[in-house]
Amino acid sequence: MKVHAATAVGLAAVVSFLLGLVAAGGAPGGVRRGVLAPAALETHPLSISVAPSVRPTGAAVDFAEVAARLNGTVVNVDAVAREERGRQTPRRFQREMSDENGVPREGSGSGFIIDPAGYILTNHHVIEGADRVTVSLNDGRALRATVVGIDPAIDVALLHVSTNGLLPAAPLGDSSTIKVGEWVCAIGNPLGYVHSVTVGVVSFLGRKLFDQSLDAFIQTDAAISFGNSGGPLINSAGEVVGMTTAISSQAQSIGFAIPINQVLSVLPQLRERGRVSRGYAGVMLTTATPGLKAALSLGTDRGALIQEVPDGTPAARAGLRPYDVITAIDGQPIPDDQALIRAIAARVPGTVVRLDVSRDAGTFAVSVKLTERSLPSTVRAASVPGGVRSVLSPEQGPLGVTVRDLDAATIRRFALPDTLKGVQVLDVDTAGPARQARVRRGHIIIELNRQKVTSVADFQRLVATLAPGTVAAVYVFDPLTHERAIHAVTLDPA
């Protein structure tokens, strides 16, 4: 979709903001489908390292040392969904893991560990609608992940993996201190090239892309590609200041990251409730430029200018109307429309706020009871997906495959060696363990855990000995290439 000149001019002159933001979630099933219950989470408060930034400048910047320290905290996130789905995204900008509409999704993104007990941050669009989420650590381990919470409004998801021992966690910085022109680096898995490091500078702060009322992206020219989604954007002090999430589809070296402060602001709700609620007053705001202030004879030099009040909204019920200027909320001065948006969105729905209002030559105060807004059209309401157990049929067994005996027709068709013995894979569950381990339809399984497989009966007997949560070594022969490979298949836990 091309951006028309008239639209661009209109946006430059007046940008409308819908006060408050979407409540992420409303997830059907809530904590029933893979969300850690609050009681379980209370046993381990999140242990996040946040330190004041002391950033080197000039020649002192050493991203080789930064990458060496933080590489172990970056993970690969694989997500598989059985169901078809589509996504509405402005074509001018792309979420890095965007997929073709109507196609069952299988793909990977990035993430980073924020707590040694196994809590990981990634983008919501990486795991949206997935039936299985797998996290691969820097040491080679692949672990089944549970989605603790999601916030589609700012495209954030909190994952959890269970491990024996503690994991390395990335130190989190303060994104409010970064400056345009400052050096940053990104670590992620672009196009499947794991743990790639790119370096650039901050190009712009507060960029609006998808949701005008909440977006405040960090723009950077550090190279970001498909697969970087959910990875960290890191300053020269080795602190995470953002989460890479989108790229421009019209140019190179234009990438975007969510400020880490914005992520941290919703983290308690993600952990405790699995979703995020934001306050909503229901007014459309615009920037009070010097020209508008003069033309409207506004009686104040600061505040948020109202340009529309839809019927039935909390603001309408409170008597607010166009040309009103909100100058304070609960006694706190409001310098501009962005400050009011942040203040309203940070409050819980149901809260009653006191707004100081300037109208014509007078001032007055009103009380507004905030509500919660529905999701915007660009975000599909989705249940919390991760941790959903793959419902494998009895025929597929714990590996998630169905097999059959080799027959003479198959041997002739693929010119297989006469000595080859095994069973051929007829079907692989798209969200099953074997699929994640790259076992594909048509492969011939010749050994399982170093035991020869000569028939379906042999295969079923050996599969019956596999314990939940263990790793099975599956030795396969590819009839198309005549190559052999050993795949490590991690079974689902009991």
C-alpha positions in Angstrom: 0.0 0.0 0.0 1.6 3.2 -1.1 1.4 6.2 1.1 -0.5 9.0 -0.8 1.0 12.5 -0.7 -2.2 13.9 0.8 -2.0 11.4 3.6 1.6 12.2 4.3 0.8 15.9 4.5 -2.1 15.3 6.8 -0.1 13.2 9.2 2.6 15.8 9.2 0.1 18.5 10.1 -2.2 16.8 12.5 -1.6 13.4 14.1 -4.6 11.9 15.9 -4.2 9.8 19.0 -6.8 7.5 20.5 -6.4 8.0 24.2 -5.6 4.9 26.1 -4.8 1.7 24.4 -5.9 -1.8 23.7 -6.3 -4.4 26.3 -4.1 -7.2 25.1 -5.7 -10.5 25.5 -9.1 -11.3 26.6 -7.5 -14.6 25.9 -10.0 -17.4 25.8 -8.9 -20.0 28.3 -6.9 -17.5 30.3 -4.6 -19.5 32.5 -6.2 -22.7 31.3 -4.0 -23.0 28.2 -0.4 -22.9 29.1 -0.3 -19.8 31.3 1.5 -20.2 34.6 -1.0 -19.6 37.3 -0.3 -16.6 39.7 0.2 -19.0 42.6 2.9 -20.8 40.7 4.6 -17.6 39.7 4.6 -16.2 43.2 7.2 -18.9 44.2 9.8 -17.1 42.1 9.7 -13.3 41.8 11.3 -12.2 38.5 15.0 -11.5 39.1 15.8 -8.8 36.5 19.0 -6.9 36.3 18.5 -3.3 35.6 21.5 -1.0 36.1 22.2 2.7 35.3 24.0 3.1 32.0 27.7 4.1 31.9 28.3 4.1 28.1 31.7 4.5 26.5 32.1 6.8 23.6 34.2 7.0 20.5 37.0 4.5 20.2 36.1 3.0 23.6 33.0 1.4 22.1 33.8 -2.4 21.9 30.9 -4.4 20.6 33.1 -7.5 20.3 33.2 -7.6 24.1 29.5 -6.8 24.4 28.6 -9.6 22.0 30.8 -12.1 23.9 29.0 -11.2 27.1 25.5 -11.2 25.8 25.5 -13.9 23.2 24.6 -16.6 25.7 21.5 -14.7 26.7 20.0 -14.7 23.2 17.8 -17.6 22.1 16.2 -18.9 19.0 12.4 -19.2 19.2 10.6 -21.7 16.9 6.8 -21.6 16.7 4.5 -24.0 14.8 0.8 -23.6 14.3 -1.5 -26.2 12.8 -4.4 -23.8 11.9 -4.5 -21.4 9.0 -4.5 -17.7 9.9 -3.9 -14.3 8.4 -2.4 -11.1 9.7 -3.2 -7.5 8.9 -0.1 -5.4 8.7 0.6 -2.1 6.9 2.6 -3.1 3.8 4.9 -0.1 4.3 6.4 -1.8 7.4 6.7 -5.5 8.1 6.8 -7.6 11.2 9.9 -9.6 10.7 8.2 -12.9 11.0 5.2 -12.1 8.9 3.8 -15.0 6.9 1.6 -15.6 3.9 -2.1 -15.2 4.7 -4.0 -18.4 4.9 -0.9 -20.7 5.3 -0.3 -22.8 8.4 2.7 -21.0 10.1 6.1 -22.5 10.8 8.9 -20.2 11.5 11.5 -18.8 13.9 12.4 -15.6 15.6 14.7 -14.5 18.4 14.4 -13.8 22.1 16.5 -13.0 25.1 16.6 -14.3 28.7 15.7 -11.7 31.4 15.7 -14.0 34.4 18.0 -16.8 35.4 15.0 -19.0 36.3 14.1 -19.2 32.6 11.9 -16.2 31.7 12.4 -15.0 28.1 11.1 -12.0 26.2 10.2 -12.2 22.5 7.7 -10.6 20.1 4.0 -11.6 20.2 3.9 -12.0 16.5 6.6 -14.7 16.6 4.5 -17.0 18.8 1.0 -15.8 17.9 -1.4 -18.7 17.4 1.3 -21.3 17.8 0.5 -24.9 19.1 4.2 -25.4 20.0 6.9 -23.0 21.0 10.5 -24.3 21.3 13.4 -22.3 22.6 16.9 -23.2 21.5 19.7 -22.0 23.9 23.2 -21.0 23.0 24.5 -24.3 24.4 22.5 -26.3 21.9 19.6 -27.3 24.2 16.1 -27.2 22.7 13.4 -26.7 25.4 9.6 -26.6 25.2 8.4 -23.1 26.2 5.3 -22.0 28.0 3.8 -18.6 27.2 3.3 -16.8 30.4 1.6 -13.7 28.9 1.1 -11.7 25.7 0.5 -8.1 24.8 -0.4 -7.8 21.2 -0.8 -4.0 21.5 3.0 -3.5 21.7 3.9 -6.9 20.3 5.5 -8.5 23.4 5.3 -12.0 24.8 6.8 -13.5 28.0 7.9 -17.1 27.8 9.2 -19.6 30.4 11.4 -22.7 30.1 12.2 -25.1 32.8 15.9 -26.1 33.2 18.2 -27.7 35.7 20.2 -24.8 37.0 20.2 -21.1 36.2 20.5 -19.4 32.8 22.5 -16.4 31.8 20.3 -13.3 31.8 20.8 -10.1 29.9 21.1 -6.8 31.9 18.4 -4.4 31.0 19.1 -0.7 30.5 17.1 2.5 30.5 15.7 3.3 27.0 14.8 6.8 28.1 18.5 7.7 28.2 19.4 6.7 24.6 20.1 9.4 22.1 19.9 9.8 18.3 23.3 8.9 16.8 24.2 6.6 19.7 25.9 3.3 18.8 23.8 0.1 19.3 24.0 -3.5 18.2 21.5 -6.2 17.5 21.9 -9.9 18.2 19.5 -12.5 16.7 18.8 -15.2 14.2 18.2 -13.4 10.8 17.2 -15.8 8.1 18.2 -18.7 10.3 21.8 -17.5 10.7 21.9 -17.9 14.5 23.6 -15.4 16.8 24.4 -12.9 14.1 25.6 -9.5 15.4 25.0 -6.3 13.6 26.0 -2.7 14.5 24.6 0.7 13.7 23.3 3.9 15.3 20.0 5.1 16.7 18.4 6.9 13.8 15.2 8.3 15.4 13.3 8.0 18.7 9.5 7.7 19.1 8.7 6.5 15.6 5.0 5.7 14.9 4.3 2.7 12.7 1.2 0.6 13.6 -0.7 2.2 16.5 -0.4 5.9 16.6 -1.6 6.1 20.2 1.1 3.8 21.7 4.0 3.3 19.3 7.3 4.9 20.2 9.7 2.7 18.3 13.5 3.2 18.3 14.6 3.4 14.7 18.1 2.1 13.9 20.3 1.4 10.9 21.8 -1.7 12.5 20.9 -4.4 10.0 17.8 -6.3 10.9 16.2 -9.1 8.9 13.5 -11.7 9.1 14.3 -13.8 12.1 15.7 -11.0 14.2 12.2 -10.5 15.7 12.2 -10.5 19.5 16.0 -10.2 19.8 17.7 -7.5 21.9 18.9 -4.1 20.8 21.9 -3.4 22.9 23.8 -0.2 23.8 27.6 0.2 24.1 27.5 -0.6 27.8 26.1 -4.0 27.0 22.5 -3.3 28.3 19.4 -4.2 26.4 17.5 -1.0 25.5 15.0 -2.4 23.0 13.5 -5.4 21.3 13.8 -5.6 17.5 10.4 -6.1 15.9 9.9 -4.6 12.4 11.7 -3.5 9.3 10.8 -1.2 6.4 9.7 -3.0 3.3 10.7 -0.1 1.1 14.4 0.5 2.1 17.4 -1.2 3.7 18.9 -0.2 7.0 15.6 0.9 8.5 14.7 -1.3 11.4 12.6 -0.7 14.5 12.8 -1.8 18.1 10.4 -1.5 21.1 11.9 0.5 23.9 12.7 -1.7 26.8 11.1 0.7 29.3 7.8 0.2 27.5 8.3 -3.6 27.8 9.1 -3.4 31.5 6.0 -1.3 32.2 3.8 -4.2 31.2 6.0 -7.1 32.6 4.2 -7.3 36.0 0.8 -7.8 34.2 2.2 -10.3 31.8 3.7 -12.4 34.6 0.7 -12.2 37.0 -2.3 -12.1 34.7 -1.1 -13.3 31.3 -2.5 -10.2 29.6 -2.3 -6.4 29.8 -5.1 -4.0 30.6 -4.9 -0.3 29.7 -7.1 2.6 30.7 -9.2 4.3 28.0 -10.9 7.7 28.1 -12.2 7.8 24.6 -11.0 11.1 23.1 -9.1 11.9 19.9 -6.1 14.2 20.5 -3.9 16.3 18.3 -0.7 18.2 18.8 -1.4 21.8 19.8 1.1 23.5 17.4 1.8 27.2 17.7 -0.4 27.8 14.7 -3.4 26.0 16.3 -2.8 27.8 19.6 -3.0 31.1 17.8 -5.9 30.3 15.6 -8.0 28.8 18.4 -6.9 31.4 21.0 -6.1 28.7 23.4 -5.6 30.0 26.9 -2.7 27.7 27.8 0.7 27.0 26.3 0.7 23.3 27.4 -1.7 20.4 27.5 -3.4 17.9 25.2 -5.8 19.3 22.6 -9.1 17.4 22.1 -10.2 17.2 18.4 -13.0 14.6 18.8 -15.1 13.0 21.5 -17.0 9.9 20.2 -20.5 9.3 21.7 -20.7 6.8 24.5 -17.1 7.1 25.6 -16.1 7.9 29.2 -14.9 11.4 28.1 -18.3 12.1 26.4 -20.1 11.1 29.6 -17.9 13.5 31.6 -18.9 16.4 29.3 -15.6 16.9 27.4 -15.8 18.2 23.9 -13.6 19.3 20.9 -11.2 22.3 21.5 -10.9 21.4 25.2 -7.3 21.3 26.4 -6.5 18.8 29.2 -3.7 20.4 31.3 -3.3 17.9 34.2 -4.3 14.4 35.4 -4.7 13.8 39.1 -2.8 17.0 39.8 0.2 16.0 37.5 0.8 18.6 34.7 0.4 17.4 31.2 2.8 19.0 28.7 1.4 17.5 25.5 -0.8 14.8 24.1 1.8 12.0 24.3 2.1 12.6 28.1 -1.6 12.2 28.5 -1.7 9.1 26.5 1.0 7.5 28.6 -0.7 8.6 31.8 -4.1 7.2 30.8 -2.7 3.9 29.4 -0.8 3.3 32.6 -3.9 3.3 34.7 -6.1 0.3 35.3 -9.6 0.2 33.7 -12.2 1.2 36.3 -10.0 3.9 37.8 -11.5 7.4 38.2 -9.2 10.1 37.2 -9.4 13.9 37.7 -8.7 15.9 34.6 -8.0 19.7 34.7 -9.5 21.2 31.6 -9.0 24.6 29.9 -12.0 25.7 27.8 -12.2 29.1 26.2 -11.3 31.6 28.9 -12.0 29.4 31.8 -10.7 26.3 33.6 -12.5 23.5 35.4 -12.0 19.9 36.6 -13.9 16.7 35.7 -13.9 13.1 36.9 -13.6 10.4 34.2 -14.1 6.7 34.9 -11.7 4.9 32.6 -12.8 1.8 30.7 -10.8 -0.8 28.7 -10.6 -0.6 24.9 -11.0 -3.4 22.5 -8.2 -4.5 20.2 -7.5 -2.4 17.1 -8.3 -3.9 13.7 -4.6 -4.5 13.0 -4.3 -6.9 15.9 -6.1 -10.3 15.9 -7.5 -11.3 19.2 -5.8 -14.5 20.2 -5.6 -16.8 23.2 -2.4 -17.3 25.0 -0.9 -20.1 22.8 2.3 -21.3 24.2 2.5 -24.4 26.3 -0.5 -25.8 24.6 0.2 -29.5 24.5 0.3 -31.0 21.0 -2.7 -33.2 20.8 -1.1 -36.1 19.1 -3.3 -39.0 17.9 -2.6 -42.5 19.3 -1.5 -43.5 15.8 1.2 -40.8 15.8 2.5 -41.7 19.3 4.9 -39.5 21.3 7.1 -38.7 18.3 4.1 -37.3 16.3 4.6 -39.6 13.2 2.7 -42.3 11.5 4.7 -45.0 9.7 4.3 -48.0 7.4 6.4 -50.9 6.3 8.5 -50.6 3.2 7.0 -52.2 0.2 8.5 -53.4 -3.2 6.9 -50.5 -5.0 8.6 -47.9 -2.8 11.9 -49.6 -3.1 11.7 -49.7 -7.0 10.4 -46.1 -7.2 13.3 -44.6 -5.2 15.9 -47.1 -6.3 16.6 -47.9 -2.7 19.4 -50.3 -1.7 18.2 -53.9 -1.4 19.8 -54.1 2.0 17.8 -51.1 3.4 15.4 -52.0 6.2 13.1 -49.7 8.1 9.7 -48.0 8.1 8.6 -45.1 6.0 7.1 -41.9 7.5 3.6 -41.4 6.1 2.7 -38.3 8.1 4.3 -35.9 10.5 2.2 -33.7 12.9 3.1 -30.1 12.1 3.3 -29.3 15.9 4.8 -32.6 17.0 8.3 -33.3 18.3 9.5 -35.1 15.1 8.6 -32.1 13.0 10.7 -29.8 15.2 13.6 -32.2 14.8 13.4 -32.0 10.9 11.9 -35.5 10.4 9.8 -35.3 7.3 7.2 -37.2 5.4 8.9 -39.9 3.2 11.9 -40.3 5.4 12.7 -43.9 6.3 13.4 -44.6 9.9 16.1 -47.2 10.1 17.1 -47.0 13.8 15.6 -45.6 17.0 18.1 -45.0 19.9 20.6 -47.2 18.1 18.1 -50.1 17.8 17.4 -51.4 14.3 13.8 -50.8 13.0 12.8 -53.4 10.4 9.0 -53.2 10.7 6.1 -51.2 12.1 6.0 -53.7 15.0 9.6 -53.0 15.8 9.0 -49.3 15.7 6.0 -49.4 18.0 7.8 -51.6 20.5 10.8 -49.2 20.6 8.5 -46.1 20.8 6.7 -47.7 23.8 10.0 -47.6 25.8 10.5 -43.8 25.3 10.0 -41.8 28.5 8.2 -38.4 28.4 10.6 -35.4 28.3 13.5 -37.5 27.1 15.5 -37.1 23.8 15.2 -39.9 21.2 17.9 -40.4 18.5 16.1 -41.1 15.2 18.3 -42.4 12.4 16.7 -41.7 9.0 17.4 -42.4 5.3 16.2 -39.8 2.8 15.0 -41.6 -0.4 15.2 -38.4 -2.4 18.9 -37.7 -1.7 20.0 -41.2 -0.5 21.6 -39.4 2.5 21.4 -40.6 6.1 21.0 -38.3 9.2 20.5 -38.6 12.9 17.9 -36.4 14.4 17.5 -35.6 18.1 13.7 -35.6 18.9 12.8 -34.1 22.3 9.6 -35.8 23.5 6.9 -33.7 25.2 6.9 -33.9 29.0 4.2 -35.9 30.8 
